[in-house]
Amino acid sequence: MTKGYLSQTIQNIIDHKDHLISLVGLPDKATRIKHEAIELIEENISSIKEMQDDLLEDSSKILDGLQRALTYLKENKNEAIEFINSAHDTAILSKQKLESELQQNIVLKASILKFSQDLQNVLRELQNRNAKLVVDEQKAKDKANKFKKERLYFLALGPFGLVGLATATALFAKWNAKTNTAKKEAAKVRGQINSLKLFQDNVQILQESFSFGIEALSNVKNALDFLSGDIKNIINNTYTTCGDSIVVALYLNAAVKEANVLLIDAA
């Protein structure tokens, strides 16, 4: 069967999940969020694929039942009614499973939105830390330059400047080391900021994918709503005195077309 909108949406979510897994260089807080998000997404993918398999099986049963009802309608009306009732029961049960899955996806989308908000907080923390490191680096650099000049001054004094030279050299080494440390740490933080922004972009795309997934599930639910309602009307019409086989057959043919649409939507 050709993959439909629902299958394509599921595959998009899988692709984005795999991209999240490949992201590296994140700070600890963002890494924890990443692992939590991946775990939830993997659980959802497993659940929605299982639901889709059930849905396709149920849709095939409904279609088969309606087609059999058409076959038996003229020869054995009671047998046809049994097939119609069975198709209706399957549609109702399938609707319940679908509604549960739809609600889970709505909740998961809200969780992903929360992840996005948490990541924004982590980004602010990193940006503040980077700003502080830039200031610390500049202060250390200024101190190092100061003692570098003093070192040159005491060096020019010759033997009379040995004590001062030793002190200035030690202080220059100290502040120069602090400059390098702050510079390296700032570079590391900037790298984390870049990785985090990439993570945020992927989470945003993932939110959109789940919106499409919810839309796809809603489309299937609407198709099931129409189909189950029409099958119920067929049942009511079949039991009425005016419900002759020709009219019921017309309704059944329409329902068969809807069942075929359902199969396409669920694929």
C-alpha positions as CSV (number, residue, x, y, z in Angstrom):
1,M,0.0,0.0,0.0
2,T,1.2,3.5,-0.9
3,K,2.4,5.5,2.1
4,G,-0.1,8.3,2.9
5,Y,0.0,11.5,4.8
6,L,0.1,9.8,8.2
7,S,3.0,7.5,7.3
8,Q,4.9,10.5,5.9
9,T,4.3,12.4,9.1
10,I,5.5,9.5,11.2
11,Q,8.7,9.2,9.1
12,N,9.3,13.0,9.5
13,I,9.1,12.6,13.3
14,I,11.5,9.7,13.1
15,D,14.0,11.7,11.0
16,H,13.9,14.7,13.4
17,K,14.4,12.3,16.3
18,D,17.5,10.8,14.7
19,H,18.8,14.3,14.0
20,L,18.3,15.2,17.7
21,I,20.3,12.1,18.7
22,S,23.2,13.3,16.5
23,L,23.5,16.7,18.2
24,V,26.7,17.0,20.3
25,G,28.4,19.8,22.3
26,L,25.4,20.7,24.4
27,P,25.6,21.8,28.0
28,D,24.6,19.3,30.7
29,K,21.1,20.7,31.2
30,A,20.3,20.7,27.5
31,T,21.7,17.2,27.2
32,R,19.3,16.0,29.9
33,I,16.4,17.7,28.0
34,K,17.6,16.0,24.8
35,H,17.6,12.5,26.4
36,E,14.1,13.1,27.9
37,A,12.7,14.4,24.6
38,I,14.2,11.4,22.6
39,E,12.7,8.9,25.1
40,L,9.2,10.5,24.9
41,I,9.4,10.7,21.1
42,E,10.5,7.0,20.8
43,E,7.6,5.9,23.0
44,N,5.2,8.0,20.9
45,I,6.6,6.6,17.6
46,S,6.1,3.1,18.9
47,S,2.6,3.9,20.1
48,I,1.4,5.7,16.9
49,K,2.8,3.0,14.6
50,E,1.0,0.3,16.6
51,M,-2.2,2.3,16.4
52,Q,-1.7,2.8,12.7
53,D,-1.3,-1.0,12.2
54,D,-4.5,-1.6,14.2
55,L,-6.3,1.2,12.3
56,L,-5.3,-0.3,8.9
57,E,-6.4,-3.7,10.0
58,D,-9.7,-2.3,11.4
59,S,-10.3,-0.3,8.2
60,S,-9.8,-3.5,6.1
61,K,-12.3,-5.3,8.3
62,I,-14.8,-2.6,7.9
63,L,-14.4,-2.5,4.2
64,D,-14.6,-6.3,3.9
65,G,-17.7,-6.3,6.2
66,L,-19.5,-3.7,4.1
67,Q,-18.7,-5.5,0.8
68,R,-19.9,-8.8,2.2
69,A,-23.1,-7.0,3.4
70,L,-23.7,-5.9,-0.2
71,T,-23.2,-9.4,-1.5
72,Y,-25.7,-10.9,1.0
73,L,-28.2,-8.1,1.0
74,K,-30.6,-9.5,-1.6
75,E,-30.2,-13.2,-0.7
76,N,-29.9,-13.1,3.1
77,K,-30.8,-9.8,4.7
78,N,-30.1,-11.1,8.3
79,E,-26.6,-12.2,7.3
80,A,-26.0,-8.7,5.7
81,I,-27.2,-7.0,8.9
82,E,-24.7,-9.1,10.9
83,F,-21.8,-7.9,8.6
84,I,-23.1,-4.3,8.9
85,N,-23.3,-4.5,12.7
86,S,-19.8,-6.0,12.9
87,A,-18.4,-3.2,10.7
88,H,-20.1,-0.6,13.0
89,D,-18.6,-2.2,16.1
90,T,-15.2,-2.3,14.6
91,A,-15.5,1.4,13.6
92,I,-16.5,2.4,17.1
93,L,-13.6,0.5,18.7
94,S,-11.2,1.9,16.2
95,K,-12.4,5.4,17.0
96,Q,-11.8,4.9,20.7
97,K,-8.2,3.8,20.1
98,L,-7.6,6.7,17.7
99,E,-9.0,9.3,20.1
100,S,-6.7,8.0,22.8
101,E,-3.7,8.3,20.5
102,L,-4.7,11.7,19.4
103,Q,-4.9,12.9,23.0
104,Q,-1.5,11.4,23.7
105,N,0.0,13.4,20.8
106,I,-1.6,16.6,22.0
107,V,-0.1,16.1,25.5
108,L,3.3,15.2,23.9
109,K,3.2,18.4,21.8
110,A,2.7,20.4,25.0
111,S,5.7,18.6,26.5
112,I,7.9,19.5,23.5
113,L,6.7,23.2,23.9
114,K,7.9,22.9,27.6
115,F,11.3,21.6,26.4
116,S,11.5,24.6,24.1
117,Q,10.9,27.0,27.0
118,D,13.4,25.1,29.2
119,L,16.0,25.4,26.4
120,Q,15.4,29.1,26.2
121,N,16.2,29.4,29.9
122,V,19.4,27.4,29.4
123,L,20.4,29.7,26.5
124,R,20.0,32.8,28.7
125,E,22.2,31.2,31.3
126,L,24.9,30.5,28.7
127,Q,24.7,34.0,27.3
128,N,25.0,35.5,30.8
129,R,28.0,33.2,31.5
130,N,29.6,34.2,28.2
131,A,29.2,37.9,28.9
132,K,30.8,37.4,32.3
133,L,33.7,35.4,30.8
134,V,34.3,38.2,28.3
135,V,34.5,40.7,31.1
136,D,36.8,38.4,33.2
137,E,39.0,37.8,30.2
138,Q,39.4,41.6,29.6
139,K,40.1,42.3,33.2
140,A,42.8,39.5,33.3
141,K,44.2,40.7,30.1
142,D,44.5,44.3,31.5
143,K,46.2,43.0,34.6
144,A,48.6,40.8,32.6
145,N,49.5,43.8,30.4
146,K,50.1,45.9,33.5
147,F,52.6,43.4,35.0
148,K,54.2,42.9,31.6
149,K,55.0,46.6,31.5
150,E,56.3,46.5,35.1
151,R,58.4,43.4,34.2
152,L,60.0,45.4,31.4
153,Y,60.6,48.3,33.8
154,F,62.3,46.2,36.5
155,L,64.3,44.4,33.7
156,A,65.7,47.7,32.7
157,L,66.9,48.4,36.2
158,G,69.3,45.5,36.0
159,P,70.5,44.1,39.3
160,F,68.6,46.7,41.3
161,G,65.3,45.5,39.8
162,L,65.6,41.8,40.4
163,V,63.2,41.5,43.3
164,G,60.6,43.6,41.5
165,L,61.2,41.6,38.3
166,A,60.6,38.3,40.0
167,T,57.3,39.6,41.5
168,A,56.1,41.2,38.3
169,T,57.0,38.0,36.3
170,A,55.0,35.8,38.7
171,L,52.0,38.2,38.6
172,F,52.2,38.4,34.8
173,A,52.2,34.6,34.5
174,K,49.3,34.4,36.9
175,W,47.1,36.9,35.1
176,N,48.2,35.7,31.6
177,A,47.1,32.2,32.7
178,K,43.7,33.6,33.9
179,T,43.3,35.4,30.5
180,N,43.9,32.1,28.6
181,T,41.6,30.2,30.9
182,A,38.8,32.7,30.5
183,K,39.3,32.8,26.7
184,K,39.1,29.0,26.4
185,E,36.1,28.8,28.6
186,A,34.4,31.6,26.6
187,A,35.1,29.7,23.4
188,K,33.6,26.5,24.9
189,V,30.5,28.4,26.0
190,R,30.1,30.0,22.6
191,G,30.3,26.5,21.1
192,Q,27.6,25.3,23.4
193,I,25.4,28.3,22.5
194,N,25.7,27.5,18.8
195,S,24.9,23.8,19.5
196,L,22.0,24.8,21.7
197,K,20.5,27.1,19.0
198,L,20.7,24.3,16.6
199,F,18.9,22.1,19.1
200,Q,16.2,24.8,19.5
201,D,15.7,24.9,15.8
202,N,15.3,21.2,15.7
203,V,12.8,21.2,18.5
204,Q,10.8,23.9,16.7
205,I,10.7,21.8,13.6
206,L,9.7,18.8,15.7
207,Q,6.8,20.8,17.2
208,E,5.6,21.5,13.6
209,S,5.9,17.8,12.8
210,F,3.7,16.9,15.7
211,S,1.2,19.5,14.6
212,F,1.1,17.8,11.2
213,G,0.8,14.4,13.0
214,I,-2.2,15.7,15.1
215,E,-3.7,17.0,11.9
216,A,-3.2,13.6,10.1
217,L,-4.8,11.8,13.1
218,S,-7.7,14.3,13.2
219,N,-8.3,13.7,9.5
220,V,-8.5,9.9,10.1
221,K,-10.8,10.5,13.1
222,N,-13.1,12.7,11.0
223,A,-13.2,10.0,8.3
224,L,-14.1,7.4,11.0
225,D,-16.8,9.7,12.4
226,F,-18.5,10.0,9.1
227,L,-18.2,6.3,8.3
228,S,-19.4,5.1,11.7
229,G,-22.3,7.6,11.5
230,D,-23.3,6.4,8.0
231,I,-23.1,2.8,9.0
232,K,-25.4,3.5,12.0
233,N,-27.8,5.1,9.6
234,I,-27.6,2.0,7.4
235,I,-28.5,-0.1,10.4
236,N,-31.4,2.1,11.3
237,N,-32.6,2.1,7.7
238,T,-32.3,-1.7,7.4
239,Y,-34.6,-2.3,10.3
240,T,-37.3,0.1,9.1
241,T,-40.2,-1.2,7.1
242,C,-39.4,1.3,4.3
243,G,-35.8,0.2,4.2
244,D,-35.8,-1.8,1.0
245,S,-32.7,-3.5,-0.4
246,I,-32.2,-0.9,-3.2
247,V,-32.0,2.0,-0.8
248,V,-29.8,0.1,1.7
249,A,-27.5,-0.9,-1.2
250,L,-27.1,2.7,-2.2
251,Y,-26.1,3.6,1.4
252,L,-23.7,0.6,1.5
253,N,-22.0,1.6,-1.7
254,A,-21.5,5.1,-0.3
255,A,-20.1,3.6,2.9
256,V,-17.7,1.4,0.9
257,K,-16.3,4.5,-0.8
258,E,-15.8,6.1,2.6
259,A,-14.1,3.0,3.9
260,N,-11.7,3.2,0.9
261,V,-11.0,6.8,1.8
262,L,-10.3,5.8,5.4
263,L,-7.7,3.2,4.2
264,I,-6.0,6.0,2.3
265,D,-6.1,8.4,5.2
266,A,-4.8,5.7,7.6
267,A,-1.9,4.6,5.3
